[in-house]
């Protein structure tokens, strides 16, 4: 059993039944004036407390740590060689320094590839791409493997570096990482920098690290260096955007506010009071590049669908109900319904933001809403979604009762778009048996498509974004130039699978507005005519058609 509490920046408190470990203390934002912070004052006196420092940079080291012996009787410091040089006057009993000194017998100084070991743990040092050490620990009673990177990262700064400088930085990082991966091919806990100050590719170091080392639980750090509160908030969002670099690795757990705590006993996060608002509404921002737009230079509907799934996943992970926190290894969230309604779309070379919150929750499904807006909060549109938990073995609804959802996570924020309408079974004219009242008659010649490898997701069924792509491709380029997708409703009925050929039935629906065209779709298995998906797409005429480039 362990608990990991985030304090600030790179500082964490790891606690087990036998000991506590503090990593890279800088300061405690909840009590900035205190030389002995609350988490140290309140730490059980009967447990030994280890204090590790990776290097002397001011955002990793504070000399006040040596005052902690005043309140904790059983304390041991493990510091890097450069830290020892910085405070040698405090470690030397014969120095003329008149201030606070520390007993050198409780301080262990380690250089790269050195080891400290006692009856409770072993600490092994590795290198850094900055200065000082990174640390790999083994807690002996549990055989718990823990890694704290210090300033080890792939510091590439791609937006201001030459290709040669970027290549050299990546080579240096891999060189330092190789001995770690050889000695610790698997770690239970990893604390690693995910710092978006780097700019483009800020999470490349984490991506490489999680592919060279099998990480069971990954915790981002080093994301609080920001000039404004708004920038700090963006750094936090970037740090927990795990789907951007590791959607298929281990458990990724975002502790972003002081005293956020993760416990492996109940596999849940306890949020601090300062995290209340972010718990209710979660937000992320992105830059829309040319490669992310459609032929009309707007955000594509496929990209929007992907980002909605990404941020829903990130928010669920942040409150302890995401895929990494499922009660067993055979369940996962799947999208059951999605409705998107957009008045307009972000344009190329702009930034956009998505807010998400949980509107309803019961034992069968969760209803989650979204607002798509510009950075100032002016909405482009909204989305509604319904999610269920899938048993990936039986492919049945597993229910939500076992997830640690709390009523306080519900946000009574209104989503102004209507819920999706009902969809009826669709048939080809040749299949009618004389009773058309219960069905919708489709156009006589359906399109067909066979699902291939690139259409699949982690559950090995067809990805939502692939369905969106397939539907949008049923309209011509000229239609997209003349019309914009104003609303899309998706209702998933059955999983699509690799090698399955589907028929795409469609029919026009009468519209009350001359400038709006409505089309109903049904995707069904060609083999047995079993419905896979119902969809309804509303196209609204553009004020001015898109001119050909």
KOLNU-483386 format. One line per field, with one value per residue (C-alpha): residue number from 1; residue in three letters; x, y, z. Coordinates in steps of 0.25 Angstrom, whole numbers. Each point is the difference from the previous one (the first is absolute). Last residue first. Layout:
N
num = (NUM, ...) $
residu = (ALA, ...) $
xx = (X, ...) $
yy = (Y, ...) $
zz = (Z, ...) $
END
This chain:
549
num = (549, 548, 547, 546, 545, 544, 543, 542, 541, 540, 539, 538, 537, 536, 535, 534, 533, 532, 531, 530, 529, 528, 527, 526, 525, 524, 523, 522, 521, 520, 519, 518, 517, 516, 515, 514, 513, 512, 511, 510, 509, 508, 507, 506, 505, 504, 503, 502, 501, 500, 499, 498, 497, 496, 495, 494, 493, 492, 491, 490, 489, 488, 487, 486, 485, 484, 483, 482, 481, 480, 479, 478, 477, 476, 475, 474, 473, 472, 471, 470, 469, 468, 467, 466, 465, 464, 463, 462, 461, 460, 459, 458, 457, 456, 455, 454, 453, 452, 451, 450, 449, 448, 447, 446, 445, 444, 443, 442, 441, 440, 439, 438, 437, 436, 435, 434, 433, 432, 431, 430, 429, 428, 427, 426, 425, 424, 423, 422, 421, 420, 419, 418, 417, 416, 415, 414, 413, 412, 411, 410, 409, 408, 407, 406, 405, 404, 403, 402, 401, 400, 399, 398, 397, 396, 395, 394, 393, 392, 391, 390, 389, 388, 387, 386, 385, 384, 383, 382, 381, 380, 379, 378, 377, 376, 375, 374, 373, 372, 371, 370, 369, 368, 367, 366, 365, 364, 363, 362, 361, 360, 359, 358, 357, 356, 355, 354, 353, 352, 351, 350, 349, 348, 347, 346, 345, 344, 343, 342, 341, 340, 339, 338, 337, 336, 335, 334, 333, 332, 331, 330, 329, 328, 327, 326, 325, 324, 323, 322, 321, 320, 319, 318, 317, 316, 315, 314, 313, 312, 311, 310, 309, 308, 307, 306, 305, 304, 303, 302, 301, 300, 299, 298, 297, 296, 295, 294, 293, 292, 291, 290, 289, 288, 287, 286, 285, 284, 283, 282, 281, 280, 279, 278, 277, 276, 275, 274, 273, 272, 271, 270, 269, 268, 267, 266, 265, 264, 263, 262, 261, 260, 259, 258, 257, 256, 255, 254, 253, 252, 251, 250, 249, 248, 247, 246, 245, 244, 243, 242, 241, 240, 239, 238, 237, 236, 235, 234, 233, 232, 231, 230, 229, 228, 227, 226, 225, 224, 223, 222, 221, 220, 219, 218, 217, 216, 215, 214, 213, 212, 211, 210, 209, 208, 207, 206, 205, 204, 203, 202, 201, 200, 199, 198, 197, 196, 195, 194, 193, 192, 191, 190, 189, 188, 187, 186, 185, 184, 183, 182, 181, 180, 179, 178, 177, 176, 175, 174, 173, 172, 171, 170, 169, 168, 167, 166, 165, 164, 163, 162, 161, 160, 159, 158, 157, 156, 155, 154, 153, 152, 151, 150, 149, 148, 147, 146, 145, 144, 143, 142, 141, 140, 139, 138, 137, 136, 135, 134, 133, 132, 131, 130, 129, 128, 127, 126, 125, 124, 123, 122, 121, 120, 119, 118, 117, 116, 115, 114, 113, 112, 111, 110, 109, 108, 107, 106, 105, 104, 103, 102, 101, 100, 99, 98, 97, 96, 95, 94, 93, 92, 91, 90, 89, 88, 87, 86, 85, 84, 83, 82, 81, 80, 79, 78, 77, 76, 75, 74, 73, 72, 71, 70, 69, 68, 67, 66, 65, 64, 63, 62, 61, 60, 59, 58, 57, 56, 55, 54, 53, 52, 51, 50, 49, 48, 47, 46, 45, 44, 43, 42, 41, 40, 39, 38, 37, 36, 35, 34, 33, 32, 31, 30, 29, 28, 27, 26, 25, 24, 23, 22, 21, 20, 19, 18, 17, 16, 15, 14, 13, 12, 11, 10, 9, 8, 7, 6, 5, 4, 3, 2, 1) $
residu = (UNK, UNK, UNK, UNK, UNK, UNK, UNK, UNK, UNK, UNK, UNK, UNK, UNK, UNK, UNK, UNK, UNK, UNK, UNK, UNK, UNK, UNK, UNK, UNK, UNK, UNK, UNK, UNK, UNK, UNK, UNK, UNK, UNK, UNK, UNK, UNK, UNK, UNK, UNK, UNK, UNK, UNK, UNK, UNK, UNK, UNK, UNK, UNK, UNK, UNK, UNK, UNK, UNK, UNK, UNK, UNK, UNK, UNK, UNK, UNK, UNK, UNK, UNK, UNK, UNK, UNK, UNK, UNK, UNK, UNK, UNK, UNK, UNK, UNK, UNK, UNK, UNK, UNK, UNK, UNK, UNK, UNK, UNK, UNK, UNK, UNK, UNK, UNK, UNK, UNK, UNK, UNK, UNK, UNK, UNK, UNK, UNK, UNK, UNK, UNK, UNK, UNK, UNK, UNK, UNK, UNK, UNK, UNK, UNK, UNK, UNK, UNK, UNK, UNK, UNK, UNK, UNK, UNK, UNK, UNK, UNK, UNK, UNK, UNK, UNK, UNK, UNK, UNK, UNK, UNK, UNK, UNK, UNK, UNK, UNK, UNK, UNK, UNK, UNK, UNK, UNK, UNK, UNK, UNK, UNK, UNK, UNK, UNK, UNK, UNK, UNK, UNK, UNK, UNK, UNK, UNK, UNK, UNK, UNK, UNK, UNK, UNK, UNK, UNK, UNK, UNK, UNK, UNK, UNK, UNK, UNK, UNK, UNK, UNK, UNK, UNK, UNK, UNK, UNK, UNK, UNK, UNK, UNK, UNK, UNK, UNK, UNK, UNK, UNK, UNK, UNK, UNK, UNK, UNK, UNK, UNK, UNK, UNK, UNK, UNK, UNK, UNK, UNK, UNK, UNK, UNK, UNK, UNK, UNK, UNK, UNK, UNK, UNK, UNK, UNK, UNK, UNK, UNK, UNK, UNK, UNK, UNK, UNK, UNK, UNK, UNK, UNK, UNK, UNK, UNK, UNK, UNK, UNK, UNK, UNK, UNK, UNK, UNK, UNK, UNK, UNK, UNK, UNK, UNK, UNK, UNK, UNK, UNK, UNK, UNK, UNK, UNK, UNK, UNK, UNK, UNK, UNK, UNK, UNK, UNK, UNK, UNK, UNK, UNK, UNK, UNK, UNK, UNK, UNK, UNK, UNK, UNK, UNK, UNK, UNK, UNK, UNK, UNK, UNK, UNK, UNK, UNK, UNK, UNK, UNK, UNK, UNK, UNK, UNK, UNK, UNK, UNK, UNK, UNK, UNK, UNK, UNK, UNK, UNK, UNK, UNK, UNK, UNK, UNK, UNK, UNK, UNK, UNK, UNK, UNK, UNK, UNK, UNK, UNK, UNK, UNK, UNK, UNK, UNK, UNK, UNK, UNK, UNK, UNK, UNK, UNK, UNK, UNK, UNK, UNK, UNK, UNK, UNK, UNK, UNK, UNK, UNK, UNK, UNK, UNK, UNK, UNK, UNK, UNK, UNK, UNK, UNK, UNK, UNK, UNK, UNK, UNK, UNK, UNK, UNK, UNK, UNK, UNK, UNK, UNK, UNK, UNK, UNK, UNK, UNK, UNK, UNK, UNK, UNK, UNK, UNK, UNK, UNK, UNK, UNK, UNK, UNK, UNK, UNK, UNK, UNK, UNK, UNK, UNK, UNK, UNK, UNK, UNK, UNK, UNK, UNK, UNK, UNK, UNK, UNK, UNK, UNK, UNK, UNK, UNK, UNK, UNK, UNK, UNK, UNK, UNK, UNK, UNK, UNK, UNK, UNK, UNK, UNK, UNK, UNK, UNK, UNK, UNK, UNK, UNK, UNK, UNK, UNK, UNK, UNK, UNK, UNK, UNK, UNK, UNK, UNK, UNK, UNK, UNK, UNK, UNK, UNK, UNK, UNK, UNK, UNK, UNK, UNK, UNK, UNK, UNK, UNK, UNK, UNK, UNK, UNK, UNK, UNK, UNK, UNK, UNK, UNK, UNK, UNK, UNK, UNK, UNK, UNK, UNK, UNK, UNK, UNK, UNK, UNK, UNK, UNK, UNK, UNK, UNK, UNK, UNK, UNK, UNK, UNK, UNK, UNK, UNK, UNK, UNK, UNK, UNK, UNK, UNK, UNK, UNK, UNK, UNK, UNK, UNK, UNK, UNK, UNK, UNK, UNK, UNK, UNK, UNK, UNK, UNK, UNK, UNK, UNK, UNK, UNK, UNK, UNK, UNK, UNK, UNK, UNK, UNK, UNK, UNK, UNK, UNK, UNK, UNK, UNK, UNK, UNK, UNK, UNK, UNK, UNK, UNK, UNK, UNK, UNK, UNK, UNK, UNK, UNK, UNK, UNK, UNK, UNK, UNK, UNK, UNK, UNK, UNK, UNK, UNK, UNK) $
xx = (-33, -14, -9, -8, -15, -5, -10, 2, -12, -3, 3, -7, 5, -8, 7, -4, 11, 2, -13, 0, -2, 5, 13, -1, 1, -7, 3, -13, 0, -10, 3, -5, 2, -2, -1, -14, -4, -11, 8, -5, 9, 10, 3, 12, 5, 15, 2, 10, 11, 7, 15, 3, -12, -11, -7, -15, -10, 8, -9, 6, -6, 7, -4, 4, 9, 3, -5, 4, 15, -4, -11, 10, 10, -10, -8, 2, 14, -6, -6, 12, 9, -10, 0, 15, 0, -8, 11, -5, 3, 13, -2, 12, -6, -2, -2, 15, -1, -11, -16, -6, -9, -13, -8, -15, -8, -15, 0, -6, -14, -2, -7, -12, -11, 6, -9, 0, 12, 11, 13, 2, -3, 12, -2, 2, -4, -5, 8, -4, 5, 13, 0, -2, 11, 1, 9, -3, 10, -5, 14, 0, 14, -6, -9, 12, 5, 8, -3, -6, -14, 3, -6, 7, -8, 4, 12, 2, 15, 1, -11, -4, -3, -10, 1, -10, 4, -5, 8, 0, 4, 9, -1, 7, 9, 12, 8, -10, -11, -5, -9, -2, -10, 1, -11, 5, -7, -7, 2, -3, 7, -5, 7, 14, 9, 9, 6, 7, 9, 5, 12, 1, 9, -11, -14, -9, -14, -13, -14, 4, -9, 6, -8, 7, -6, 6, 14, 9, 6, 9, -2, 9, 11, -7, -7, 3, 10, 9, -12, -5, -8, 11, -4, 12, -2, -14, 4, 11, -9, -11, 11, 5, -14, -4, 13, -2, -14, 6, 10, -10, -9, 12, 4, -2, 9, -11, 7, 0, 9, 10, 12, -1, 2, -10, 6, -6, -6, -5, -11, -6, -12, -4, 13, 7, -9, 3, 15, 3, -7, 10, -4, 1, 3, -4, 6, -6, 13, 9, -3, 2, 0, -2, 7, 4, -8, 4, 0, -3, 1, 4, -2, 8, 3, -10, -4, 15, 3, -12, -9, 7, -5, 3, 12, -6, -12, 9, 9, -13, -4, 14, -2, -13, 6, 11, 15, 1, 9, -10, 2, 12, -8, -8, -4, 1, -5, 4, 12, 7, 12, 5, -13, -5, 13, -1, -14, 4, 12, -9, -10, 5, -1, -2, 2, 10, -8, -10, 7, -3, 11, 0, -5, 0, -7, -1, 13, 4, 13, 7, 15, 0, -10, 8, 13, -7, -6, 12, 4, -14, 0, 13, -4, -13, 8, 10, -12, -6, 13, 2, -14, 3, -7, -11, -13, 6, 4, 6, 1, -2, -1, 8, -2, -4, -5, -6, -2, -6, 0, -8, 6, -11, 9, 13, -4, 8, 4, 5, 5, 4, 13, 6, 1, -8, -2, 1, 7, -3, -1, -4, -8, -2, -11, -4, 12, 10, 5, 7, 5, 9, -2, 1, 5, -6, 1, -6, -4, -4, 14, 3, -8, -6, 4, -9, 7, 14, 8, 15, 1, 4, -13, 1, -14, -5, 12, 0, -14, 2, 11, -10, -11, 10, 3, -14, -8, -6, -5, -4, -11, -4, -3, -9, -4, 14, 6, -8, 9, 9, -11, 1, 12, -10, 2, -7, -5, 12, 10, 8, -1, -8, -4, -6, -6, -2, -10, 0, -13, -4, -1, -12, 1, -8, 11, 6, -13, -3, 13, 13, 6, -14, -3, -5, -11, -10, 10, 10, 14, 12, 0, 7, -6, -5, 0, -9, 2, -6, -15, 3, 1, 6, 0, 2, 8, 2, -9, -8, -5, -5, -4, 3, -6, 5, -5) $
yy = (109, -2, 11, -4, 3, 13, 0, -14, -10, -8, -15, -8, -15, -11, -13, -14, -11, -15, -5, -15, -2, -15, 0, 15, 4, 13, 15, 9, 14, 12, 12, 14, 12, 14, 13, -2, -2, -9, -12, -13, -11, -6, -14, -9, -14, -3, -15, -6, -10, -6, -3, 5, 3, 10, 0, 1, 10, 14, 12, 12, 14, 10, 15, 12, -7, 12, 1, 6, -5, -13, -3, 3, -10, -10, -6, -15, 3, 7, -14, -8, 10, 1, -15, -1, 11, -10, -11, -13, -12, -5, 5, 9, 6, -6, 8, -2, -15, 0, 2, -4, 11, 0, 11, -2, -1, 2, 13, -4, -2, 2, -10, -3, 6, -7, -13, -6, -9, 9, -6, 6, 14, -1, 0, 10, -3, 12, 11, 8, 14, 4, 9, 15, 10, 10, -8, 6, -1, -8, -6, -14, -4, 3, -12, -9, -11, -11, -10, -13, 4, 4, -12, -11, 2, -12, -3, -14, 2, 15, 3, 14, 11, 10, 14, 10, 13, 14, 11, 15, 11, 11, 6, 13, -5, 10, -11, -4, -9, -15, -3, -14, -9, -14, -9, -13, -13, -12, 2, 14, 13, 13, 14, -4, 12, 4, 12, 1, 11, 5, 7, 5, -3, -6, 4, -4, -5, 7, -2, -14, -11, -13, -12, -13, -13, -13, 3, -10, 0, -13, -13, -13, 4, 2, 11, 10, 11, 0, 2, 13, 1, 6, 15, 3, -12, 3, 14, -5, -10, 10, 9, -10, -5, 15, 2, -12, 5, 14, -6, -8, 12, 8, 13, 10, 2, -3, -13, -5, 5, -8, 1, 15, 2, 2, 3, -7, 3, -9, 2, -8, 4, -6, -5, 13, 7, -8, -1, 10, -8, -11, -12, -15, -8, -15, -14, -5, -5, 7, 13, 13, 14, 14, 8, 12, 0, -8, -15, -6, -15, -8, -15, -9, 3, 1, 14, 5, 13, 9, -9, 4, 14, 1, 9, 9, 3, 4, 9, 6, 4, 6, 8, 6, 2, 8, -1, -15, -11, -9, -12, -8, -13, -11, -13, -13, -13, -14, 5, -10, 8, 2, 4, 8, 8, 3, 6, 7, 7, 3, 8, 14, -4, 14, 10, -3, 9, -12, -8, -14, -4, -14, -7, -15, -10, -15, -1, -10, -2, 5, -3, 0, 11, 9, -3, 4, 13, 8, -3, 2, 14, 3, -5, 8, 13, -3, -2, 13, 8, -6, 4, 14, 5, 11, -7, -14, 3, -14, -2, -15, -2, -3, 12, -8, -13, -6, -16, -9, -16, -6, -13, 1, -2, 5, 13, 1, 14, 6, 14, 10, 8, 13, 9, 2, -13, -8, -12, -12, -2, -12, 0, -13, -1, -4, -7, 9, 3, 12, -2, 7, 1, 15, 7, -2, 8, -7, 10, -5, -1, 14, 6, 12, 15, 12, 13, 4, -5, -1, -14, -11, -8, 0, -3, 14, 6, -11, 5, 3, -12, -10, 5, -3, -14, -4, -1, -11, 5, -9, 3, -6, 10, 9, 14, 6, -9, 8, 11, -6, 1, 15, -1, 0, -9, -4, 14, 6, -8, -8, -14, -13, 2, -12, 2, -14, 0, -11, -3, 1, 16, -2, 12, 12, 10, -5, 1, 13, 7, 2, 13, 6, 13, -7, -7, -6, 2, -10, 3, -6, -14, -10, -13, -4, -14, -6, -13, -13, 0, 7, 14, 8, 15, 7, 12, 3, 12, 0, -9, -13, -11, -14, -11, -14, -14) $
zz = (-217, -3, 6, 12, -1, 7, 11, 1, -1, 12, 0, 10, 2, 6, 4, 4, 2, 0, -5, -3, -15, 1, -9, -4, 14, 2, 0, 0, -5, 1, -8, 3, -9, 6, -8, -4, 15, 5, -5, -7, 2, -11, 0, 3, 2, 1, -1, 8, -3, 13, -2, 14, 9, 1, 14, 2, 2, 0, -2, -7, -1, -9, 0, -8, -11, -9, -14, -14, 1, 7, -11, -11, 7, 0, 12, 3, 5, 13, 4, -2, 7, 12, 1, 0, 11, 8, -1, -5, 10, 5, 14, -2, -13, -14, -13, -4, -1, -10, 0, -13, -6, -9, -6, -1, -13, 2, 9, 13, 4, 15, 8, 9, -9, -12, 0, -14, 2, -3, -3, -15, 5, 9, 15, 12, 14, 7, 7, 12, 2, 6, 12, -2, 1, 11, 10, 13, 12, 12, 2, 5, 7, 14, -2, 1, -10, 6, -12, 5, -4, -14, -8, -7, -13, -9, -9, 8, 1, -1, 10, -5, 9, -6, -5, -4, -8, -2, -8, -1, -9, -4, 13, 5, 12, -3, -5, -11, 3, 0, 11, 4, 8, 6, 3, 8, -2, 7, 15, -1, -3, -6, -4, 0, -5, -12, -4, -14, -5, -13, -5, -14, -12, -8, 3, 12, -4, -1, 6, 4, 6, 3, 6, 4, 5, 6, 2, 6, 14, 4, 6, 1, 8, 13, 9, -11, 5, -12, -9, 7, 12, 9, -1, -9, -9, -3, -4, -9, -6, -3, -6, -9, -5, -3, -7, -9, -4, -3, -9, -7, -2, -6, 5, -11, -12, -10, -4, 14, 11, 9, -9, -2, 15, 11, 13, 12, 13, 12, 10, 11, 8, 13, 5, -5, 9, 13, -2, 10, 10, -2, -8, 5, -12, -1, -1, 13, 6, -11, 7, -8, 7, -5, 12, -9, -13, -13, 3, -14, -1, -12, 2, -9, -15, -12, -1, 3, -7, -3, 8, 12, 0, 15, -1, -11, 9, 11, -9, -4, 14, 2, -12, 5, 14, -7, -2, 0, 6, 7, -10, 6, 3, -7, 8, -7, 6, -5, -9, -9, -3, -14, -6, 12, 0, -15, 1, 13, -7, -12, 9, -4, -15, -4, 11, 11, 10, -1, 11, 2, 10, 6, 13, -2, 9, -2, -8, -11, -8, 12, -2, -15, -1, 9, -7, -13, 4, 1, -14, -5, 6, -6, -14, 1, 3, -11, -10, 4, -1, -14, -4, 4, 13, 3, -2, 3, 14, 1, 15, 0, 15, 13, 9, 12, -6, 12, -1, 9, 0, 11, 5, 11, 12, -7, -6, -12, -5, -13, 1, -11, 4, -1, -12, -13, -9, 13, 4, 9, 15, 8, 13, 7, 11, 14, 6, -6, -14, -7, -14, -9, -15, -1, 13, 13, 13, 13, 11, 14, 5, -6, 12, -6, 3, 2, 0, 6, -12, 5, -5, 10, 0, -16, -6, 0, -6, -11, -4, -15, -1, 6, -10, -11, 5, 0, 13, 9, 13, 12, 10, 13, 10, -8, 5, 1, -10, -10, 0, -10, -10, 1, -10, -11, -12, -13, -6, 6, -8, 9, -5, 2, 15, 8, 14, 7, 12, 10, 6, 15, -1, -10, -10, 5, 1, -14, -7, 6, -5, 9, -5, -1, -7, -13, 8, -10, -12, 7, -4, -8, 5, -10, 5, 14, 4, 11, 8, 4, -3, -13, -3, -13, 2, -14, -4, -15, -1, 13, 11, -8, 10, -3, 9, 1, 3) $
END
